[in-house]
Amino acid sequence: MPRATIKIKPPGDQFDDFFRKHPDDEFEVLASFGTESGICVLMEVETQNAEAIIEDFEEAPHVQSYDVLNCTEQSLLIQHVMQQPTPYQMLHSTEILPNYPLKIQNGWVIVETFTSQEQLSQLKAAFEMNDVTYDVVSITSIADPTTLLTDRQRRVVTKAFSHGYYNSPRECSLTDLAAELEISKSTASDILHRAEGHIISEFIAASGMNVD
């Protein structure tokens, strides 16, 4: 199942106007859920001017109500209710669940999610039909763990893990592991080395790391 990163621009000038006033502040949506009157959003803001943000929440036309849960000199935790924006409705209609927290940068909501190609195609079609501005930043394929290793590699790695070979400090030596598997120490070492190489290679590829 691919991991997708999508940037979504919520429709309406009120969103742009709100975030344009605070270009240096960092907004994160920690959670959200639907209510009878709209969507309830828990948002955290790293800011040097919490009072100004609270004033803008007071005047924002898209905010129906809000509660300040915590306020310090450098951060603000605020819960507010707003009408469900179109992108939110479309994410849920295609059964795509975003991974929280969601970052908001320059008025763009950045969504990371695990989804199928079919669901992603449905979401893109829904966005385009409703003139929602979006950008698919990246799509990373996640390998099926059942096909990543051979049966023998999976057996040896599983046995090593269950016996504490990967614990710190180790609870099982390579010699003990080889004896448990009834293979030679060199064979156990070779199988583990190949399996670990596959796992690490997949991790590097999935994370998009630059190894140059």
Secondary structure, DSSP 8 states (H G I E B T S, - for coil): --EEEEEEE-SSHHHHHHHHT-TT-EEEEEEEEEETTEEEEEEEEE-S-HHHHHHHHHH-TTEEEEEEEEE-SSEEEEEEEE---HHHHHHHHTT----SSEEEETTEEEEEEE--HHHHHHHHHHHHHTT-EEEEEEEE----HHHHS-HHHHHHHHHHHHTTTTSSS-SS-HHHHHHHHTS-HHHHHHHHHHHHHHHHHHHHHHHT----
